[in-house]
Amino acid sequence: MDPVLGGYTVIAVALLIGLGALGTGIGFAIGGKFLEGVARQPELGSQLQTRMFIVAGLLDAIPMIGVGIAMLLLFANPLAG
């Protein structure tokens, strides 16, 4: 593999994993808003809980996809002819 391409690949992998984790952390701040909403209106708890689980599932999928793409770039880089 070309040393320049290898360096760019490592930077891309670091950005994929780092920004995915950062975005997920920011997204889970919604969990705090969920707790505030249930504290204000307990009768909406089940409806809010269902939506929170959907959001949490989607937020967990983002870094997993990023790690999968990062592993592809590290170990089977399609750009390295």
MMTF fields as JSON, N, C-alpha, C and O atoms, coordinates in Angstrom:
{
  "mmtfVersion": "1.0.0",
  "mmtfProducer": "UNKNOWN",
  "numBonds": 323,
  "numAtoms": 324,
  "numGroups": 81,
  "numChains": 1,
  "numModels": 1,
  "chainsPerModel": [1],
  "groupsPerChain": [81],
  "chainIdList": ["A"],
  "bondAtomList": [4, 2, 8, 6, 12, 10, 16, 14, 20, 18, 24, 22, 28, 26, 32, 30, 36, 34, 40, 38, 44, 42, 48, 46, 52, 50, 56, 54, 60, 58, 64, 62, 68, 66, 72, 70, 76, 74, 80, 78, 84, 82, 88, 86, 92, 90, 96, 94, 100, 98, 104, 102, 108, 106, 112, 110, 116, 114, 120, 118, 124, 122, 128, 126, 132, 130, 136, 134, 140, 138, 144, 142, 148, 146, 152, 150, 156, 154, 160, 158, 164, 162, 168, 166, 172, 170, 176, 174, 180, 178, 184, 182, 188, 186, 192, 190, 196, 194, 200, 198, 204, 202, 208, 206, 212, 210, 216, 214, 220, 218, 224, 222, 228, 226, 232, 230, 236, 234, 240, 238, 244, 242, 248, 246, 252, 250, 256, 254, 260, 258, 264, 262, 268, 266, 272, 270, 276, 274, 280, 278, 284, 282, 288, 286, 292, 290, 296, 294, 300, 298, 304, 302, 308, 306, 312, 310, 316, 314, 320, 318],
  "bondOrderList": [1, 1, 1, 1, 1, 1, 1, 1, 1, 1, 1, 1, 1, 1, 1, 1, 1, 1, 1, 1, 1, 1, 1, 1, 1, 1, 1, 1, 1, 1, 1, 1, 1, 1, 1, 1, 1, 1, 1, 1, 1, 1, 1, 1, 1, 1, 1, 1, 1, 1, 1, 1, 1, 1, 1, 1, 1, 1, 1, 1, 1, 1, 1, 1, 1, 1, 1, 1, 1, 1, 1, 1, 1, 1, 1, 1, 1, 1, 1, 1],
  "groupList": [{"groupName": "MET", "atomNameList": ["N", "CA", "C", "O"], "elementList": ["N", "C", "C", "O"], "formalChargeList": [0, 0, 0, 0], "bondAtomList": [1, 0, 2, 1, 3, 2], "bondOrderList": [1, 1, 2], "singleLetterCode": "M", "chemCompType": "L-PEPTIDE LINKING"}, {"groupName": "ASP", "atomNameList": ["N", "CA", "C", "O"], "elementList": ["N", "C", "C", "O"], "formalChargeList": [0, 0, 0, 0], "bondAtomList": [1, 0, 2, 1, 3, 2], "bondOrderList": [1, 1, 2], "singleLetterCode": "D", "chemCompType": "L-PEPTIDE LINKING"}, {"groupName": "PRO", "atomNameList": ["N", "CA", "C", "O"], "elementList": ["N", "C", "C", "O"], "formalChargeList": [0, 0, 0, 0], "bondAtomList": [1, 0, 2, 1, 3, 2], "bondOrderList": [1, 1, 2], "singleLetterCode": "P", "chemCompType": "L-PEPTIDE LINKING"}, {"groupName": "VAL", "atomNameList": ["N", "CA", "C", "O"], "elementList": ["N", "C", "C", "O"], "formalChargeList": [0, 0, 0, 0], "bondAtomList": [1, 0, 2, 1, 3, 2], "bondOrderList": [1, 1, 2], "singleLetterCode": "V", "chemCompType": "L-PEPTIDE LINKING"}, {"groupName": "LEU", "atomNameList": ["N", "CA", "C", "O"], "elementList": ["N", "C", "C", "O"], "formalChargeList": [0, 0, 0, 0], "bondAtomList": [1, 0, 2, 1, 3, 2], "bondOrderList": [1, 1, 2], "singleLetterCode": "L", "chemCompType": "L-PEPTIDE LINKING"}, {"groupName": "GLY", "atomNameList": ["N", "CA", "C", "O"], "elementList": ["N", "C", "C", "O"], "formalChargeList": [0, 0, 0, 0], "bondAtomList": [1, 0, 2, 1, 3, 2], "bondOrderList": [1, 1, 2], "singleLetterCode": "G", "chemCompType": "PEPTIDE LINKING"}, {"groupName": "TYR", "atomNameList": ["N", "CA", "C", "O"], "elementList": ["N", "C", "C", "O"], "formalChargeList": [0, 0, 0, 0], "bondAtomList": [1, 0, 2, 1, 3, 2], "bondOrderList": [1, 1, 2], "singleLetterCode": "Y", "chemCompType": "L-PEPTIDE LINKING"}, {"groupName": "THR", "atomNameList": ["N", "CA", "C", "O"], "elementList": ["N", "C", "C", "O"], "formalChargeList": [0, 0, 0, 0], "bondAtomList": [1, 0, 2, 1, 3, 2], "bondOrderList": [1, 1, 2], "singleLetterCode": "T", "chemCompType": "L-PEPTIDE LINKING"}, {"groupName": "ILE", "atomNameList": ["N", "CA", "C", "O"], "elementList": ["N", "C", "C", "O"], "formalChargeList": [0, 0, 0, 0], "bondAtomList": [1, 0, 2, 1, 3, 2], "bondOrderList": [1, 1, 2], "singleLetterCode": "I", "chemCompType": "L-PEPTIDE LINKING"}, {"groupName": "ALA", "atomNameList": ["N", "CA", "C", "O"], "elementList": ["N", "C", "C", "O"], "formalChargeList": [0, 0, 0, 0], "bondAtomList": [1, 0, 2, 1, 3, 2], "bondOrderList": [1, 1, 2], "singleLetterCode": "A", "chemCompType": "L-PEPTIDE LINKING"}, {"groupName": "PHE", "atomNameList": ["N", "CA", "C", "O"], "elementList": ["N", "C", "C", "O"], "formalChargeList": [0, 0, 0, 0], "bondAtomList": [1, 0, 2, 1, 3, 2], "bondOrderList": [1, 1, 2], "singleLetterCode": "F", "chemCompType": "L-PEPTIDE LINKING"}, {"groupName": "LYS", "atomNameList": ["N", "CA", "C", "O"], "elementList": ["N", "C", "C", "O"], "formalChargeList": [0, 0, 0, 0], "bondAtomList": [1, 0, 2, 1, 3, 2], "bondOrderList": [1, 1, 2], "singleLetterCode": "K", "chemCompType": "L-PEPTIDE LINKING"}, {"groupName": "GLU", "atomNameList": ["N", "CA", "C", "O"], "elementList": ["N", "C", "C", "O"], "formalChargeList": [0, 0, 0, 0], "bondAtomList": [1, 0, 2, 1, 3, 2], "bondOrderList": [1, 1, 2], "singleLetterCode": "E", "chemCompType": "L-PEPTIDE LINKING"}, {"groupName": "ARG", "atomNameList": ["N", "CA", "C", "O"], "elementList": ["N", "C", "C", "O"], "formalChargeList": [0, 0, 0, 0], "bondAtomList": [1, 0, 2, 1, 3, 2], "bondOrderList": [1, 1, 2], "singleLetterCode": "R", "chemCompType": "L-PEPTIDE LINKING"}, {"groupName": "GLN", "atomNameList": ["N", "CA", "C", "O"], "elementList": ["N", "C", "C", "O"], "formalChargeList": [0, 0, 0, 0], "bondAtomList": [1, 0, 2, 1, 3, 2], "bondOrderList": [1, 1, 2], "singleLetterCode": "Q", "chemCompType": "L-PEPTIDE LINKING"}, {"groupName": "SER", "atomNameList": ["N", "CA", "C", "O"], "elementList": ["N", "C", "C", "O"], "formalChargeList": [0, 0, 0, 0], "bondAtomList": [1, 0, 2, 1, 3, 2], "bondOrderList": [1, 1, 2], "singleLetterCode": "S", "chemCompType": "L-PEPTIDE LINKING"}, {"groupName": "ASN", "atomNameList": ["N", "CA", "C", "O"], "elementList": ["N", "C", "C", "O"], "formalChargeList": [0, 0, 0, 0], "bondAtomList": [1, 0, 2, 1, 3, 2], "bondOrderList": [1, 1, 2], "singleLetterCode": "N", "chemCompType": "L-PEPTIDE LINKING"}],
  "groupTypeList": [0, 1, 2, 3, 4, 5, 5, 6, 7, 3, 8, 9, 3, 9, 4, 4, 8, 5, 4, 5, 9, 4, 5, 7, 5, 8, 5, 10, 9, 8, 5, 5, 11, 10, 4, 12, 5, 3, 9, 13, 14, 2, 12, 4, 5, 15, 14, 4, 14, 7, 13, 0, 10, 8, 3, 9, 5, 4, 4, 1, 9, 8, 2, 0, 8, 5, 3, 5, 8, 9, 0, 4, 4, 4, 10, 9, 16, 2, 4, 9, 5],
  "groupIdList": [1, 2, 3, 4, 5, 6, 7, 8, 9, 10, 11, 12, 13, 14, 15, 16, 17, 18, 19, 20, 21, 22, 23, 24, 25, 26, 27, 28, 29, 30, 31, 32, 33, 34, 35, 36, 37, 38, 39, 40, 41, 42, 43, 44, 45, 46, 47, 48, 49, 50, 51, 52, 53, 54, 55, 56, 57, 58, 59, 60, 61, 62, 63, 64, 65, 66, 67, 68, 69, 70, 71, 72, 73, 74, 75, 76, 77, 78, 79, 80, 81],
  "secStructList": [7, 7, 2, 2, 2, 2, 2, 2, 2, 2, 2, 2, 2, 2, 2, 2, 2, 2, 2, 2, 2, 2, 2, 2, 2, 2, 2, 6, 2, 2, 2, 2, 2, 2, 2, 2, 2, 2, 2, 2, 7, 4, 4, 4, 2, 2, 2, 2, 2, 2, 2, 2, 2, 2, 2, 2, 2, 2, 2, 2, 2, 2, 2, 2, 2, 2, 2, 2, 2, 2, 2, 2, 2, 2, 2, 1, 7, 6, 6, 7, 7],
  "xCoordList": [0.845, 0.0, 0.891, 1.923, 0.475, 1.185, 1.192, 0.15, 2.354, 2.412, 1.466, 0.91, 1.283, 0.379, -1.054, -1.808, -1.427, -2.777, -2.999, -4.088, -1.989, -2.098, -2.301, -3.085, -1.597, -1.765, -3.152, -3.776, -3.632, -4.983, -6.04, -7.074, -5.773, -6.709, -6.802, -7.897, -5.677, -5.684, -6.424, -7.164, -6.233, -6.958, -8.459, -9.264, -8.833, -10.248, -10.88, -12.011, -10.155, -10.667, -10.845, -11.854, -9.873, -9.979, -11.173, -11.887, -11.39, -12.538, -13.857, -14.807, -13.922, -15.146, -15.536, -16.683, -14.593, -14.896, -15.11, -16.046, -14.258, -14.358, -15.619, -16.311, -15.929, -17.124, -18.407, -19.433, -18.348, -19.522, -19.819, -20.977, -18.77, -18.961, -19.426, -20.281, -18.874, -19.276, -20.738, -21.49, -21.13, -22.52, -23.491, -24.583, -23.102, -23.958, -24.071, -25.149, -22.968, -23.008, -23.923, -24.679, -23.845, -24.732, -26.186, -27.099, -26.384, -27.741, -28.375, -29.584, -27.565, -28.125, -28.47, -29.031, -28.142, -28.62, -30.145, -30.791, -30.704, -32.16, -32.718, -33.858, -31.92, -32.363, -32.694, -33.646, -31.923, -32.22, -33.528, -34.297, -33.789, -35.052, -36.225, -37.324, -35.983, -37.021, -37.402, -38.583, -36.392, -36.676, -37.407, -38.301, -37.036, -37.734, -39.189, -40.088, -39.413, -40.778, -41.639, -42.808, -41.1, -41.861, -42.12, -43.173, -41.162, -41.362, -42.479, -43.223, -42.599, -43.641, -45.008, -46.007, -45.057, -46.329, -46.199, -45.939, -46.376, -46.188, -47.157, -46.859, -48.298, -49.268, -48.787, -49.302, -47.82, -47.259, -46.014, -45.319, -45.733, -44.509, -44.349, -43.267, -45.405, -45.262, -45.054, -44.271, -45.743, -45.572, -44.174, -43.535, -43.7, -42.358, -41.291, -40.248, -41.546, -40.57, -40.394, -39.275, -41.485, -41.409, -40.573, -39.719, -40.827, -40.064, -38.601, -37.714, -38.346, -36.965, -36.186, -35.013, -36.831, -36.154, -35.845, -34.803, -36.736, -36.475, -35.276, -34.385, -35.259, -34.151, -32.842, -31.81, -32.878, -31.668, -31.142, -29.931, -32.026, -31.602, -30.943, -29.93, -31.517, -30.923, -29.591, -28.656, -29.503, -28.247, -27.144, -25.972, -27.498, -26.49, -26.012, -24.887, -26.859, -26.481, -25.417, -24.602, -25.409, -24.485, -23.02, -22.262, -22.58, -21.159, -20.822, -19.681, -21.792, -21.511, -21.225, -20.316, -21.991, -21.745, -20.402, -19.653, -20.093, -18.806, -17.631, -16.618, -17.753, -16.681, -16.546, -15.434, -17.661, -17.605, -16.886, -16.061, -17.205, -16.537, -15.059, -14.204, -14.761, -13.368, -12.562, -11.427, -13.133, -12.426, -12.216, -11.178, -13.2, -13.038, -11.87, -11.048, -11.799, -10.717, -9.353, -8.354, -9.314, -8.018, -7.491, -6.305, -8.369, -7.903, -8.134, -7.458, -9.059, -9.32, -9.622, -10.688, -8.686, -8.914, -9.131, -8.231, -10.338, -10.595, -9.854, -9.761, -9.324, -8.622, -7.151, -6.507, -6.63, -5.233, -5.163, -5.365, -4.879, -4.852, -4.019, -3.898],
  "yCoordList": [-1.178, 0.0, 1.242, 1.289, 2.216, 3.489, 4.148, 4.214, 4.633, 5.245, 6.432, 6.633, 7.21, 8.363, 7.88, 8.393, 6.884, 6.335, 5.695, 5.808, 5.029, 4.423, 5.468, 5.262, 6.585, 7.661, 8.268, 8.531, 8.49, 9.031, 8.042, 8.439, 6.768, 5.753, 5.772, 5.675, 5.894, 5.941, 7.182, 7.112, 8.306, 9.526, 9.342, 9.751, 8.729, 8.499, 7.575, 7.802, 6.539, 5.607, 6.313, 6.115, 7.134, 7.869, 8.817, 8.935, 9.488, 10.39, 9.63, 10.063, 8.497, 7.698, 7.262, 7.43, 6.71, 6.19, 7.33, 7.285, 8.347, 9.449, 10.271, 10.546, 10.667, 11.481, 10.669, 11.206, 9.382, 8.533, 8.441, 8.511, 8.281, 8.212, 9.556, 9.601, 10.633, 11.964, 12.243, 12.749, 11.915, 12.119, 11.287, 11.747, 10.07, 9.223, 9.768, 9.743, 10.26, 10.854, 12.062, 12.239, 12.886, 14.054, 13.593, 14.16, 12.58, 12.074, 11.497, 11.616, 10.872, 10.292, 11.346, 11.022, 12.597, 13.669, 13.746, 14.304, 13.18, 13.089, 12.247, 12.445, 11.312, 10.487, 11.329, 11.032, 12.37, 13.285, 14.013, 14.221, 14.401, 15.067, 14.099, 14.501, 12.827, 11.817, 11.738, 11.7, 11.713, 11.652, 12.898, 12.808, 14.058, 15.284, 15.245, 15.673, 14.73, 14.639, 13.698, 13.998, 12.576, 11.622, 12.2, 11.957, 12.963, 13.571, 14.61, 14.768, 15.312, 16.334, 15.724, 16.161, 14.708, 14.091, 12.569, 11.927, 12.001, 10.551, 9.713, 8.561, 10.271, 9.488, 9.225, 8.323, 9.99, 9.771, 8.883, 8.755, 8.28, 7.5, 6.376, 6.205, 5.598, 4.449, 4.901, 4.292, 5.957, 6.463, 7.046, 6.814, 7.793, 8.364, 7.281, 7.389, 6.236, 5.164, 4.417, 4.067, 4.178, 3.504, 4.316, 3.773, 5.605, 6.455, 6.54, 6.598, 6.548, 6.619, 5.359, 5.443, 4.193, 2.958, 2.952, 2.444, 3.51, 3.594, 4.506, 4.163, 5.657, 6.597, 5.969, 6.112, 5.276, 4.654, 3.575, 3.448, 2.813, 1.801, 2.406, 1.9, 3.486, 4.159, 4.799, 4.784, 5.36, 5.979, 4.948, 5.242, 3.764, 2.715, 2.157, 1.668, 2.227, 1.678, 2.521, 1.987, 3.82, 4.711, 4.366, 4.184, 4.265, 3.926, 2.505, 2.233, 1.586, 0.217, 0.186, -0.514, 0.935, 1.015, 1.68, 1.257, 2.725, 3.408, 2.498, 2.545, 1.674, 0.727, -0.321, -0.725, -0.756, -1.716, -1.147, -1.823, 0.095, 0.74, 0.966, 0.813, 1.328, 1.543, 0.253, 0.277, -0.867, -2.143, -2.517, -3.071, -2.215, -2.463, -1.652, -2.173, -0.38, 0.467, 0.026, 0.102, -0.428, -0.827, -2.142, -2.261, -3.129, -4.478, -4.927, -5.842, -4.312, -4.693, -3.436, -3.316, -2.504, -1.202, -1.367, -1.796, -1.023, -1.175, -0.137, -0.283, 0.908, 1.951, 1.584, 2.156, 0.638, 0.224, -0.824, -2.014, -0.372, -1.217, -2.389, -3.197],
  "zCoordList": [0.0, 0.0, 0.0, 0.669, -0.747, -0.823, 0.567, 1.219, 1.025, 2.367, 2.539, 3.619, 1.489, 1.585, 1.738, 2.564, 0.932, 1.033, 2.394, 2.957, 2.929, 4.253, 5.339, 6.266, 5.226, 6.2, 6.139, 7.166, 4.908, 4.762, 5.253, 5.791, 5.064, 5.538, 7.056, 7.61, 7.728, 9.193, 9.683, 10.664, 9.018, 9.394, 9.176, 10.012, 8.055, 7.765, 8.8, 9.231, 9.198, 10.199, 11.537, 12.214, 11.923, 13.185, 13.167, 14.162, 12.049, 11.95, 11.984, 12.638, 11.283, 11.278, 12.682, 13.096, 13.401, 14.73, 15.719, 16.517, 15.679, 16.628, 16.464, 17.444, 15.235, 15.014, 15.193, 15.611, 14.878, 15.141, 16.62, 17.032, 17.429, 18.881, 19.435, 20.32, 18.924, 19.379, 19.036, 19.868, 17.823, 17.417, 18.23, 18.562, 18.549, 19.366, 20.78, 21.373, 21.321, 22.659, 22.719, 23.674, 21.693, 21.634, 21.462, 22.063, 20.652, 20.43, 21.683, 21.884, 22.525, 23.74, 24.783, 25.83, 24.51, 25.376, 25.309, 26.196, 24.25, 24.134, 25.28, 25.698, 25.786, 26.913, 28.132, 28.854, 28.363, 29.462, 29.229, 30.167, 28.001, 27.671, 27.827, 28.21, 27.529, 27.739, 29.219, 29.564, 30.082, 31.515, 31.994, 32.836, 31.467, 31.835, 31.377, 32.101, 30.174, 29.654, 30.467, 30.712, 30.89, 31.707, 33.095, 33.684, 33.615, 34.932, 34.882, 35.85, 33.767, 33.644, 33.382, 33.953, 32.513, 32.145, 32.203, 31.185, 33.377, 33.527, 32.689, 32.372, 32.333, 31.559, 30.129, 29.47, 29.643, 28.31, 28.347, 27.339, 29.478, 29.649, 28.655, 28.093, 28.418, 27.515, 26.072, 25.342, 25.654, 24.295, 24.111, 23.084, 25.089, 24.998, 25.077, 24.433, 25.865, 26.0, 24.676, 24.301, 23.982, 22.69, 21.704, 21.004, 21.66, 20.741, 21.157, 20.305, 22.452, 22.919, 22.535, 22.171, 22.614, 22.217, 20.721, 20.307, 19.914, 18.472, 18.216, 17.439, 18.867, 18.706, 19.186, 18.53, 20.326, 20.861, 19.91, 19.728, 19.317, 18.35, 17.123, 16.641, 16.622, 15.47, 15.83, 15.029, 17.028, 17.447, 17.655, 17.419, 18.086, 18.254, 16.918, 16.814, 15.901, 14.602, 13.915, 13.163, 14.157, 13.449, 13.733, 12.78, 15.002, 15.2, 14.783, 14.407, 14.838, 14.393, 12.892, 12.445, 12.125, 10.684, 10.429, 9.547, 11.2, 11.058, 11.353, 10.655, 12.378, 12.706, 11.601, 11.26, 11.049, 9.949, 8.727, 8.113, 8.382, 7.253, 7.572, 6.7, 8.813, 9.217, 9.097, 8.621, 9.521, 9.405, 7.938, 7.575, 7.106, 5.673, 5.125, 4.371, 5.503, 5.002, 5.528, 4.812, 6.76, 7.334, 6.781, 6.473, 6.656, 6.349, 4.904, 4.433, 4.204, 2.809, 2.012, 1.409, 2.009, 1.384, -0.117, -0.839, -0.581, -2.028, -2.862, -4.081, -2.228, -2.972, -3.222, -4.101, -2.452, -2.615, -3.722, -3.481, -4.913, -6.105, -5.937, -6.858]
}
